[in-house]
């Protein structure tokens, strides 16, 4: 397998914490994933209109780039990039008519038939690395840390590209357990964070996000882990606003799943870019003595 | 189009006379046999010598560039031209001053394409990608259709530098867009209505001012000059008579045309 890494735009700026903590963890696991030399925005949202092919051009072009650069597998971290790339790939694999239209339109590129495999980081850990190997790499087990694994929408739906069962996923749980943390079940794990509604209907969106966090803490979670910069925006960065809006709101530390892996692997803390999180993320780790144990 | 006389039919050939560089008094007029080919300028057919650039062919056909012909040297972007060829759906582009005519081409020059340039106080920028995103929010309308790159007469990968700006890599965007001559053809083809060439210009300015490390040795050098490092040399030169000065100039050591990186002059007395 020749593994190419597709970062996505947000991971280069606002979600640098997701990218760097993941790359640091991959280094610990001894896995080489080279960033594609040439890539463009994935399109961010997979169009729901069946005949809206122009919005499939961007992800397909990325997959063509991956193939041109000799990669047979593309690994992604951002849930939305994963979803968009994986769905575009499915379309190119299975829908001959649309594939022909797209290949004809992109006449400056080689034809593409969906041959590159698109995998999410969590899939990769389960299928290619294995949870045992993840466990072996843990230097600072996250003992006593109760984390609500939040999947959101785009990791699971539609089921053709979902990394796990759309309603009863367990992969995130296995991931947390491998790191020594306790995965806390909660009903909202597969609910939508409110996505882009936070722009059009910010008040309604805030309530949706607040309910998710409430659900997690009611079930006993100390923190919530997620895999998507947009979920992080709604569930993490908006917490200041939430605390103003809702009397019963409490601060809930938010982590990218890769943060927790990097902490458990003993990666130097600066690779986590916690400055992009609310302060509670670092505070909880200190409180649980998970940062102090990191070997120098 | 197919009923037009085929290119190269001998009956169509004409002689295009060009005076030789020396002028009539010094040398006889040089006669060059040049084939005439049909081209279509804004839909009208003209027979032009096949060796001309599009710009010269237009002048040959009777168009006059009163102003706005640009630099005629392929660097100013004022003579961007769009053309098509028979039996081919593709859009072709080139600079009129650089592109040689082709038989049966349909062309029009597009000296300018409107694209709004954002107003900014450059000194108030700090070089953060978000500043560019805020000045040109239409960036995010790009769907990666690549029409901009395909139309670029300078072969700039326009879509790639727009992609780099979107992900905040202004340095890469600056480097990819470096050959842009601001002709505006990218903007003419963009389905997202982006003013690519203005965005490229902004990121190159930002790269030069904020992202590229300052040349620290420059300040040292300026301080040295101000402290009088070259005063003695200059005074000496200023005191020389014209003949001596001319001799020194003519006998000065020149850097060889193909000098290595480590080349240094024999005397560094005044360096």
Interface residues (C-beta under 8 A of the other chain):
Chain A: X7 X8 X9 X12 X13 X38 X39 X40 X41 X43 X54 X55 X57 X58 X61 X105 X106 X108
Chain B: X129 X130 X142 X143 X144 X145 X146 X149 X150 X159 X160 X163 X166 X167 X168 X169 X191
